[in-house]
C-alpha cells in the first residue's frame, strides 16, 4: 500500500493536434501525452452546428480534462466565427 501518485495536469498533458482541414472545418486528435495514447477527436457536428468532442471507447475524464477540452472547443468556435466574419467582409 502507499505508492506515490503522479499528479496529472490536463493542460500540461493533453495535446490537440490538427489532423485534417476541409477548408470549412477542422479535425483535431486529442492525445494524452502522459500515457502516450489518443483519447478522442474534436470535429464539426453539422446537426449541432458546432465543434464537438468525440471520445474514443474506454476513455475516462475528470473535471480538469473536461475543462481543458471545453476551453479548446470554445476557442475553436471563436476562431471559426472570426474567420467566417473575415470572409464575409
LINFENTA-V443072 format. One record per residue. PHI is phi in radians with two decimals (NA if undefined). Layout:
BEGIN
PHI + PHI
END
This chain:
BEGIN
NA + 1.53 + -1.22 + -1.48 + -1.63 + -1.63 + -1.26 + -1.65 + -1.84 + -0.99 + -1.12 + -1.46 + -1.80 + -1.55 + -2.10 + -1.92 + -2.04 + -1.16 + -2.01 + -2.79 + -2.30 + -1.46 + 1.75 + -1.84 + -2.35 + -2.20 + -2.24 + -2.07 + -1.63 + -1.86 + -2.02 + -1.64 + -1.23 + -1.16 + -1.95 + 0.91 + -2.59 + -1.50 + -2.00 + 2.83 + -2.31 + -1.98 + -2.65 + -1.25 + -2.00 + -1.06 + -1.11 + -1.66 + 0.96 + -2.83 + -1.29 + -2.32 + -1.66 + -1.99 + -1.25 + -1.36 + -1.04 + 1.09 + -1.99 + -2.46 + -2.47 + -1.73 + -1.11 + -1.17 + -1.09 + -1.11 + -1.13 + -1.11 + -1.15 + -1.06 + -1.07 + -1.16 + -1.03 + -1.09 + -1.15 + -1.08 + -1.17 + -1.12 + -1.08 + -1.09 + -1.07 + -1.14 + -1.19 + -1.16 + -1.15 + -1.12 + -1.24 + -1.58 + -1.61
END
